[in-house]
Amino acid sequence: MTLKSFGVSAVLLVAATASASAQVANGRFQIGACTTHPLETVVRLENNVLTFYESVCTLANPVPVDGTDGYSYVGNCAGEGEEWTANMFLIPLQDGQVMRMIRDGIVVDYNRCTP
């Protein structure tokens, strides 16, 4: 499972008009339980850089997503010998213990892990 398997663009329709107030905090996140394996399920966020198993995306142009505490970003990504642009949404849930990522219409929740 690589970044490309999740797609490279996202679509999110938001009807609410409340303004966003927080971004996902730096950290290590994983799909499911926090373990050391499989590495394909781990993502790290550090100073607007998302690091996946075989890919890296530098996040730019944060725009608040109305009705959430999240932001949409343009990700300048590279991995497996390729470069691409990915539109993605990062939304903190459960007091920052979950990072919801939406790309290409796919919603994935990552649990915050201790370092």
C-alpha positions, 0 to 999 in steps of 0.5 A, a space after each residue: 500500500 503506497 501513497 498512490 494507492 490512496 489517490 492524488 486528489 480529494 473532493 469534499 463538499 462542506 455545507 457548514 460555515 463555522 471557521 476552522 481553528 486548529 490544525 493536525 499536530 505533528 506526530 506519528 499516526 497509524 491505521 489501526 493499532 500503533 505497532 511497528 509493522 506494517 510500515 505501509 500503515 504509518 504516516 508521519 507529520 512533521 512541520 508540514 511534511 507528510 512521510 509515508 512508507 515510500 512517499 513524501 508530501 510537502 504540504 502548502 497553501 493551507 485553507 480552513 475547511 468550514 465546519 471542521 478544525 481541518 485544512 485542505 492542502 496542496 501536497 507536492 509529493 515524490 516517491 517511487 521515482 515519480 513526482 505529483 501534486 495531491 490535494 488533501 484534507 487533514 482534519 483532527 478528531 478526538 482532541 487530536 488523537 485521530 487524523 482524518 485524511 481525505 484524498 481522492 474521495 477516500 477517507 482514512 483515519 490514522 490514530 496518533 501513536 507515541 514516538 
